[in-house]
Structure formats: C-alpha cells, structure tokens
Amino acid sequence: MITASHNPAQYNGFKIKTSTGGAAGSEITKAIEKLLAVSAVKTVVARDALKKEDLIGDYIHFIRSYIDLKKIRKKKFKVLVDAMYGSGDSFLAQVLKGTDIRLEFMRNSINPSFGGRQPEPIEENLQELKTRVTKEKFDLGIALDGDADRIAAVAGGGVFIHPQKILGLLALHLHEDRGWSGGIVKTICGSTMIDAIALHLGVKLYETPVGFKYISNLMETEDILCGGEEAGGMGVKGYIPERDGSVAGLLLLEMMAYRDKPIARIIDAMEKQFGRYYYVRQDLKLEHHIEPHRKDLPEALLGKKVVEVKDYDGMKLICEDKSWLMFRASGTEALMRLYSEAKSLKRAKALLQAGTEIIQRMR
C-alpha cells in the first residue's frame, strides 16, 4: 500500500500487507529491506505493471454486514466526520445509506497539502471539529487520519475522546453488548484503564511494543476481541487483522444505539466504574538521536517512587500511584515522544514537564 498515513504532506512511503490483510511483521520487512541493497530498483511503465481492481464495493458490502445496521437504522444520530483531507471521505456515507443517521463531512475535498496541517487525529488538530460539534449540536464527531486507519472522536458538547478511551469503549461494547469473547491488546504506552477493563471482563490482556504490526500478529495467532494503539489504530474481532478508523467509528454509533445513551454518558459510566485517567503526549523535535538509559532516569517522579521500569520499547517509568511517564523515539520522524498518564490532569502535565527537563539535560 502506497501511503504517508498520518505524516506531513512531504512524506510518502509503503505499508506492506500480508495475504491476511494484516501488517507484515519485522521478519518480512527486514527481508525486503535487504533486497534494496542487492540491486537497483527496476523501472517499469505503470500502464503495463498495474492491474486495476475496484474493491470498494466488496468493502462496503462487508462492512454493512459487519455492523448491526438493524440496531442503528432508525436512530436519528447527527454525526460529523472530519476526513482531514484524506481518503476517508465517502465510505461512511455508503455504509450508512438508507439509515436515519444524519451524516455530514468536513475537510473532505482533495488537498495534497492537507490544509497545511498534518492529517493526524490528535486534539490540537481538531479544534474546528470540536467547535462545529458544539455549535451545531452533533451527537458525535469522528476524525480519521490521512489513510483513514486511525480514529479520534468528539462527544456532544465538543469534548475530545482520546483513542485510549475509544479502545475501552470498543472492548466493553463487543464483550457486553455483542457478547463476544477474546483478549484485549494494548501497546506499552497504553492506558492503565485498559488493564482495569480487561480484569473486570475476565479476559487476557496482551501488551506489545508500539506499532500496529504487533497487534496484527496477535490477532492472527490468538483469540483477540480488540486491540488498539495510542495513535488511534483499532482492530476488532471478525475483521481482518488490521486497523480501520471507519469501522471503529461505526462501532461507536452502534454502542450508542445498543445502550440508547449519548456517548458522553457512556464514557462517564465507564470512568465511574474503572477510574478517570488523564493521558497526555508531547513531541520534542530533536537535532540528533537521543535514547534515554536507566542511568539517566530518576528514582522518583514528583514525589512518587518509581516502582517499575519497562524498557522493551522506549523507556516507561511507572510510579507507586500508577501514574507513569514514557520516553520513546519516533520511528518515522526526528522526534522524541513523551507520554504520561495520571489520575489528575495537573500531575499528568507535570510529568511531561519533568520528562522534557530530563531530555534537555541529555542534549
């Protein structure tokens, strides 16, 4: 698949998929990378090399059978979809054709520069979506990244719904409303709330390095209910072992229909049962590669003892109160990503500041 995903307009690249539809593992991608050093890339005439197939009809047909359209058909939800000038500009309309869902789109024209913004569904890029959801009284706002495999959402009233909360919602919906079984997969920088949900549901929790390919591999080999990454990629049972932002958005609508409640009330109930966690992220631009080591890290963070350090993908410091701070170098950009989570927004932001100071001392 040729795509730049959520990256800035000047980027492009490949996503390598296997015959299952899932992301190729490291053993495949490394083998392909080795071939690049063996010989020059051959040039061919595109007209002769390409075989054209229209797969959209098959895709729409499958999604309409996967989603419980009977349950949502008569619901008069008002939904705003922010395509972020990417490829997810029409699939939801085709899937929901014939229902009473009132669907509107924004930033759904062709714009190679993505309007001057990175097509990544993070809160700072979705201010217009939040404003419109509030002013025009939409029940749900859905944001998709450049190639529509990642999702974020906005509740009525303009409240941002972080992808970590979306993963929790999907797990509860598929298990409690659909009656499906299976484990839950999160990445190392996933929310502690997912641990609590898995424990409550009595299902196995898997934790992987960052990157959906690790979740995809588990979906192929284990009984997985759903899996998700911090950046908004969600995979679900009964689908190919790959993320799909449109499917995740449709499942949120389905959950609202099953429970006959606004998404904000469903989230309130989830947080009342499993705790409210504040999850924040900051990207620091780097001039050169920096990799924190254990010797660089403190034994306590903001008065709380560090009781565990995970270093199998980046460096994650977990405190005695279950708040945490994580450092991880981006795999695609010259950035150090800092993540933190705590039961108060004040502490979560303070942890990010502490992390920034640690990196600055290392420069």
C-alpha positions in Angstrom: 0.0 0.0 0.0 1.4 3.4 -1.0 0.6 5.9 1.7 2.1 8.5 4.0 -0.5 7.6 6.7 -0.8 10.5 9.2 2.6 12.1 8.3 3.1 15.6 6.9 2.4 16.3 3.2 6.0 15.9 2.1 6.1 12.3 3.3 5.2 9.2 1.3 6.0 5.5 1.8 4.9 1.9 1.8 2.9 -0.2 4.1 3.5 -3.9 3.4 0.5 -6.1 3.9 0.3 -9.9 4.0 -2.3 -12.2 2.4 -4.4 -12.0 5.6 -4.8 -8.2 5.1 -2.7 -7.5 8.2 0.6 -5.6 8.6 3.7 -7.5 7.7 6.0 -8.5 10.6 9.6 -7.4 11.1 10.9 -10.6 9.5 9.2 -9.8 6.3 10.0 -6.0 6.2 13.7 -6.7 7.1 14.0 -9.2 4.3 12.5 -6.7 1.8 14.9 -4.0 3.1 17.9 -6.3 2.4 16.8 -6.7 -1.2 17.2 -2.9 -1.7 20.9 -3.2 -1.2 21.3 -6.1 -3.6 20.2 -4.3 -6.8 18.8 -1.1 -8.1 15.0 -0.7 -8.2 13.6 -1.6 -11.6 11.7 1.0 -13.5 8.6 -0.2 -15.3 5.8 1.5 -17.3 2.9 1.9 -14.9 0.4 1.1 -17.6 1.8 -2.3 -18.1 2.6 -3.1 -14.5 -0.6 -2.3 -12.8 -3.8 -4.4 -12.6 -6.9 -2.4 -11.7 -9.5 -3.8 -9.4 -12.4 -1.9 -7.8 -12.6 -3.3 -4.2 -14.7 -0.6 -2.8 -18.0 -2.4 -3.5 -16.8 -5.5 -1.7 -15.5 -3.5 1.2 -18.8 -1.6 1.7 -20.8 -4.8 1.4 -18.8 -6.5 4.1 -18.9 -3.5 6.5 -22.7 -3.3 6.1 -22.9 -7.0 7.1 -20.4 -6.5 10.0 -22.1 -3.5 11.6 -25.6 -4.1 13.2 -27.5 -1.8 10.8 -30.8 -3.0 12.2 -29.9 -1.6 15.6 -28.9 1.8 14.3 -31.1 2.2 11.2 -33.9 4.3 12.9 -31.6 6.2 15.2 -31.5 9.9 14.3 -27.9 10.5 15.4 -26.4 13.6 13.9 -22.7 12.8 13.1 -19.9 15.0 11.7 -16.9 13.3 10.1 -13.6 15.1 9.7 -11.8 13.4 6.9 -8.7 15.7 7.4 -8.4 15.9 3.5 -7.6 12.2 3.5 -9.1 9.1 1.8 -11.9 8.5 4.3 -14.3 10.9 2.7 -17.2 8.7 1.5 -17.1 5.2 3.0 -19.2 6.0 6.0 -21.9 7.6 3.8 -22.1 4.5 1.6 -22.3 2.2 4.6 -25.0 4.2 6.3 -27.1 4.7 3.2 -30.7 4.0 3.9 -30.5 4.7 7.7 -31.8 7.8 9.5 -28.3 8.8 10.6 -27.7 12.4 9.6 -24.2 12.4 8.3 -22.1 15.5 7.4 -18.5 15.8 6.3 -15.8 18.4 6.7 -12.3 18.7 5.2 -13.3 16.1 2.7 -12.0 17.6 -0.5 -8.8 16.7 -2.3 -6.0 18.7 -0.8 -2.4 17.4 -1.2 -1.1 19.8 1.5 -3.9 18.7 3.9 -4.7 22.3 4.6 -1.3 23.0 6.0 -1.7 20.6 8.9 -0.5 17.1 9.5 -3.5 14.7 8.9 -3.2 13.2 12.4 -6.3 12.9 14.6 -4.9 14.5 17.7 -6.7 17.0 19.8 -4.7 20.1 18.7 -5.6 19.3 15.0 -9.3 19.0 15.7 -10.3 22.4 17.1 -12.7 23.1 14.1 -14.3 19.7 14.6 -14.8 20.4 18.3 -16.3 23.8 17.6 -18.7 22.5 15.0 -19.8 19.6 17.1 -20.6 22.1 19.9 -22.3 24.9 17.9 -24.3 22.6 15.5 -25.2 20.1 18.2 -23.8 17.0 16.7 -24.2 13.8 18.7 -20.7 12.6 17.6 -17.7 13.8 15.8 -15.4 11.3 14.1 -11.9 12.2 12.9 -9.9 10.0 10.5 -6.3 10.3 9.6 -4.8 10.6 6.1 -5.5 7.0 5.0 -8.4 6.5 7.4 -7.0 3.7 9.5 -6.8 5.8 12.7 -9.6 7.4 14.7 -10.3 10.0 17.3 -13.7 11.3 18.3 -15.6 14.2 19.8 -18.6 13.9 22.1 -21.6 16.2 22.0 -20.5 19.4 23.6 -17.1 19.3 21.9 -15.3 17.0 24.4 -12.4 15.2 22.8 -12.4 11.4 23.1 -8.9 10.1 23.2 -8.2 6.8 21.3 -7.4 5.1 24.6 -10.9 5.7 25.7 -12.2 4.5 22.3 -10.3 1.2 22.9 -12.0 0.9 26.3 -15.4 1.6 24.7 -14.9 -1.0 21.9 -13.9 -3.6 24.4 -17.0 -3.1 26.6 -19.3 -2.9 23.6 -18.0 -6.0 21.9 -18.0 -8.0 25.1 -21.1 -6.8 26.9 -23.4 -5.8 24.0 -22.3 -8.1 21.2 -21.5 -11.0 23.6 -18.1 -11.7 22.0 -15.1 -13.1 23.8 -11.4 -12.7 23.4 -8.4 -10.9 24.8 -7.5 -7.2 24.6 -4.3 -5.9 23.2 -2.7 -2.6 24.1 0.8 -1.2 23.5 3.4 -0.3 26.1 2.2 3.3 26.1 -1.5 2.3 26.5 -3.7 3.5 29.3 -3.9 1.8 32.7 -7.7 1.9 32.3 -7.4 -0.9 29.7 -5.9 -3.1 32.4 -8.9 -2.5 34.7 -11.4 -3.2 31.9 -9.7 -6.5 31.0 -9.6 -7.5 34.6 -13.3 -6.7 35.0 -14.3 -8.6 31.9 -12.1 -11.6 32.9 -10.2 -11.6 29.6 -6.5 -11.8 28.9 -4.6 -8.6 28.5 -1.7 -8.5 26.0 0.9 -5.7 25.9 3.1 -5.1 22.8 5.7 -2.7 21.6 4.4 0.4 19.8 3.2 -0.4 16.2 0.1 -2.0 15.0 2.0 -4.8 13.3 2.5 -6.4 16.8 -1.3 -6.2 17.4 -1.9 -7.5 14.0 0.3 -10.5 14.6 -1.6 -11.4 17.8 -4.9 -11.1 16.0 -3.7 -13.8 13.6 -2.4 -16.2 16.3 -4.6 -15.6 19.4 -8.3 -15.1 20.2 -8.4 -11.3 20.3 -11.5 -9.3 20.9 -9.9 -5.9 20.1 -6.6 -4.1 20.1 -5.5 -0.6 19.8 -2.6 1.8 19.8 -2.2 5.2 21.3 -2.2 6.9 17.9 -5.8 5.7 17.2 -5.4 2.5 15.3 -8.1 0.0 16.3 -8.5 -3.7 15.3 -11.6 -5.8 16.1 -12.7 -9.4 16.1 -14.4 -10.7 13.0 -12.5 -8.3 10.7 -9.1 -8.6 9.0 -6.2 -8.3 11.4 -5.8 -4.6 10.6 -6.9 -1.2 11.9 -9.8 0.7 10.3 -10.9 4.1 11.6 -14.3 3.9 9.8 -15.2 0.6 11.4 -14.2 1.9 14.8 -16.4 5.0 14.3 -19.3 2.9 13.2 -18.9 0.7 16.3 -19.2 3.8 18.5 -22.5 4.6 16.8 -23.6 1.0 17.3 -22.7 1.2 21.0 -24.8 4.4 21.3 -27.7 2.6 19.7 -27.4 -0.5 21.9 -27.2 1.5 25.1 -29.6 4.2 23.9 -27.3 6.9 25.5 -25.2 9.7 24.3 -21.5 8.8 24.0 -20.6 11.2 26.8 -22.9 9.4 29.3 -21.4 6.1 28.2 -17.9 7.4 28.9 -19.0 8.8 32.2 -20.2 5.4 33.3 -17.0 3.8 32.1 -14.9 6.2 34.0 -17.0 5.9 37.1 -16.5 2.1 37.1 -12.9 2.0 36.0 -11.4 5.3 37.1 -10.7 8.5 35.2 -7.3 8.7 33.7 -5.7 11.8 32.1 -3.5 10.8 29.2 -1.2 13.4 27.5 1.5 13.3 24.9 4.2 15.8 23.8 6.6 15.6 20.8 10.0 17.1 21.2 11.9 17.9 18.0 15.5 16.6 18.1 18.6 17.6 16.1 20.1 14.1 16.6 19.0 10.8 18.0 18.7 10.5 21.8 17.9 7.3 23.7 17.4 7.6 27.5 19.1 4.9 29.6 18.3 3.7 33.1 21.2 5.6 34.5 19.7 8.8 33.2 16.4 8.3 35.0 15.3 9.4 38.5 14.2 7.0 41.3 11.1 9.1 41.9 8.9 11.4 39.9 7.2 14.4 41.6 7.3 12.8 45.0 6.2 9.4 43.9 8.6 6.5 43.9 9.3 4.7 40.6 8.3 1.1 41.2 8.8 -0.4 37.8 10.7 0.4 34.6 9.8 -1.1 31.2 12.4 -0.7 28.5 11.5 -3.2 25.8 10.3 -0.3 23.5 11.4 3.1 24.7 11.5 3.7 28.5 8.4 3.7 30.7 8.6 4.7 34.4 5.7 3.6 36.5 5.1 5.2 39.9 3.7 3.8 43.1 0.4 5.7 42.5 0.1 4.1 39.0 0.9 7.3 37.2 3.6 6.9 34.6 6.0 8.7 32.2 7.3 7.3 29.0 10.1 8.2 26.5 10.1 6.8 23.0 11.9 8.0 19.9 9.7 8.2 16.8 10.2 5.6 14.2 9.4 7.9 11.3 10.4 11.5 12.4 13.2 13.2 14.2 11.1 13.4 17.4 11.2 12.2 21.0 7.7 11.3 22.1 6.8 11.8 25.7 3.7 10.2 27.2 2.3 10.4 30.6 -0.9 9.4 32.5 -2.2 10.1 35.9 -5.5 10.4 37.8 -5.3 14.2 37.7 -4.5 16.4 34.6 -2.2 18.5 36.7 0.1 15.6 37.6 -0.1 14.2 34.0 1.1 17.6 32.6 3.7 17.9 35.4 5.1 14.5 34.4 5.5 15.7 30.8 7.4 18.7 32.0 9.6 16.5 34.2 10.3 14.4 31.1 11.1 17.4 29.0 13.7 18.5 31.5 15.3 15.1 31.6 15.7 15.1 27.8 17.0 18.7 27.8 19.8 17.6 30.2 20.7 14.8 27.8 21.1 17.1 24.7 
